[in-house]
Amino acid sequence: MADLKEKAPPVDSPQVVIDPTREPIVVVDDLHIIYKVYGAGGAGSSGATALMRVLKRQNRPQTTEVHAIKGVSFIAYKGDAIGVIGTNGSGKSTLLKAIAGLLPPAQGGVYTDGQPSLLGVGAALMKDLTGERNIILGCLAMGLTPEETKAKYAEIVKFAGLKEGFIQYPMNTYSSGMGARLRFAIAAARTHDVLLIDEALATGDAKFKRRSKAKIEELRRDAGAVFLVAHQLDVVEETCNRVIWLDDGKVLMDGDPAEVIAAYTEAIGK
Amino acid sequence: MSHPDRPGRGHAGTLTEPPAPGAKAGGSLAAFALARGLTQSAARPTFPQYIRDVWQRRHFIWAFASSKSISMYTSSKLGQLWQVLTPLLNAGVYYLVFGVLLNNSKGIQPYVPWLVAGVFLFSFTQRSITAGAKSVGSNLSLIRALHFPRATLPLAFTVVELQQLLVALAVLVAILLGFGVPITIHWLLVIPLILLQMMFNVGLSMMVARIGAFTRDITQLIPFILRTWFYFSGIIYSVGKLDDSAHIKDHPWIKDILEANPGYTYVELIRQNLIREYAHSPASSYENAGLLWCYAVMWAVLFLVVGFWWFYRAEERYGRG
């Protein structure tokens, strides 16, 4: 927690400048995220010691705090498609979860216009149900009426590009790529104010990548914003109009995709 | 938050745009966000709006419940038949132990339909609570991907149990008729009673859903609590007959508490209306039926309102890792 008190950001964090001509949709203001990680047990974690801990009103001893995001600030405007890049463990997924409101900020805050939706890597919405049921339930959960769901159904199936017959199988029989595709297709059936995509497109094939790129463009046109976490830099460069490079929980660069990606490639190539 | 002066960092895209006069980063970013009408991420809607949102998802609740009902038994050979077999087997065990072995059936006529009705109806509450406690935790991937009022989940799981109960009730009617229990106009009262029990179940499962979402330990504790509740609710013995026991004669308030118990209220009222022979026997609490109806309505309204409100209070925190 000590580094929370150091208010001054590192020298290389780019300054955030407000553009008054554009409509902001996500404002991240000096965001700090601290995870509590429970140790996986190990020596001395028997039932008896656990009981003593409860009696002595102690916290779980193996708890360690991970300072995953260390003072990130930026503004996303309507129509932005922002790629978030960085090495493993740099805080990309954590940042997306925080924007979605799934992680409480330790300091600072996230302000959004509308509710962000997060598409993560987990394949299925409801594993034990068929793809067909998942589509219907997903649409209804997002607040579509049964009529709208019926109208969207064919489009979703087509977009997900599942093999013949698979739509009738439970989703736990799907490959991770198929699951991720269907999930993305369901979420994209409704216009979202802010769509957060965490590696969800990584498992798709070339055809699906093309389709999802078109879908992201469409979502941007509808005056939303899209955040994309991906390790394939070519996907980020093609899809996004802006790239944020995260390193160790801080913003290293924020700007034009070609420039940021060039600098990033150079840095990790070393 | 102060920023070091760094001119010439041209790659920062936002720097190439004209800076707003007097705009600073840090604290003013929050002020800027609020001034432009942005809200803190994942804020809770107002309570009336929340109720409207839940109502708007009624199709989702029903479709979710139906899908879960169907998928629950897909991996077993007998499939949907288990919906009926499980409570029947349970009732069979209770009949053997308490009816035959301990001769509990004395004074309760006809004992078998009386027992089966009790077991079926109590397991409606029991299963709603068990499912409610897991409703948030077992649907994290749905919660994290899509935005919808979380109260729909415990609601949907209670609807699953209602659907199961309706199947069980069909079996119960067959048993009632098989034992020669006559159909009377009183059977109609079972409908509002089940609705009241449903309201109670929804409220209670919302409460345990909130507890279960943040403290998984509750799922270990719940079976124990439910079993204790079962034995205190007069499902396998008659609370009305307790008048004979010496303990109750000394402490009549114990019986008053047992009768106020919501686990007893709904089951007893439904039994009285289904089996008139039982209602008019000294074993039932028929003389207190008016009081039981008051309890039934009171518990239903109280638990539904408090449970819903309390679940809603943590809305923005469900699914947080």
Interface residues (C-beta under 8 A of the other chain):
Chain A: K7 A8 P9 V11 S13 P14 Q15 V16 V17 I18 D19 P20 T21 E23 P24 I25 V26 V27 V28 D29 D30 G71 S73 F74 I75 K97 A98 I99 A100 G101 L102 L103 P104 G108 G109 V110 Y111 T112 D113 Q115 P116 S117 L118 L119 G120 G122 A124 L125 M126 D128 L129 R133 I136 L137 G138 L140 A141 M142 G143 T145 P146 P170 R183 A187 R242 M253 D254 G255 D256 E259 V260 A263
Chain B: M1 S2 H3 P4 R6 R9 H11 A12 G13 T14 L15 E17 P18 P19 A20 A23 A25 G26 G27 L29 A30 F32 A33 L34 R36 G37 L38 T39 Q40 S41 A42 D53 Q56 R57 H59 F60 A63 F64 S67 K68 S71 T74 N139 S141 L142 R144 A145 L146 H147 F148 T152 E316 R317 G319 R320 G321
